[in-house]
């Protein structure tokens, strides 16, 4: 019996972790390039297996252009391995972008920063509300709006990412953002709170430092840290010890961005990094920022051009096939005439 893995051609190894390997593969049937996580759960603890199961559950419910796509998985019982087939993001992650900027002594263009920010906000809205954001141009009503809230489908779960960092922000073609690595995420009923923090210390919020519960606004804090780091090429809070780091985060004092960035960008980052989580904006409020609306509109144009290009390519292939069939038919007709 042919296994699922036999249906793919391995192109290259692109990463590895404590529990497995990540490969770039091509599906033989249609040449679709994917990312395959080969996970060995033989040595996993029960907690780690639960995290893996949670990632499957979350990925299967999330379908959004700014979230890494999940195709399917295969369970290899003989080797106790799991193969997870996911969208391939060919331009690496935001952590690599930041490191490259630092090595070259360059700064990220502000338009690029806003593009990354707006796409991350859009992805987090999908996680936090369980629905896609309204179309660009519509007013987005948030959790703290005095008007009616977004109509979340009954039974829809809110998803807290809980491990937002540059290395979990992947880039596709045309700098499209793909939020990924939901292994530490948690699905909760709307307005419940997660009791534990499991993410990366540089991006943890003051409430987590104070051993309080993780909420949607904790993801917003991490978002602010990521965007600050993209501009400054270093995290907003850094220290030689964990204790010192916690103290700096609790104080919430952030150094100004380099002068090449606008006060609007710095102000937005500061809003995300407010020590009191109640004073931070939610994703709905961030989507209402004029610059975010503009960036979303620009992305719509980019995505529309992709669709048009794909249809043009498909049409060109169809025309080529018809031309080849016509040529073959004419050749056969000529051969018949010669025989006659």
Secondary structure, 3 states (H helix, E strand, C coil): CCCHHHHEEEEEEEEEECCEEEEEEEECCCCCEEEEEEEECCCCCHHHHHHHHHHHHHHHHCCCCCECCEEEEEEECCCCEEEEEEECCCCCEHHHHHHHHHHHCCCCCHHHHHHHHHHHHHHHHHHHHCCCCCCCCCCCCCCCCCCCCCCCCCCCEEEECCCCCHHHEEECHHHCEEECCCCCCEEEECCCCECCCCCCHHHCCHHHHCCCCECHHHHHHHHHHHHHHHHHCCCCCCCCCHHHHHHHHHHCCCCCCCCCCCHHHHHHHHHHCCCCHHHCCCHHHHHCCHHHHHHHHHHHHHHHHHHHHHHHHHHHHHHHHHHHHHHHHHHHHHHHHHHC
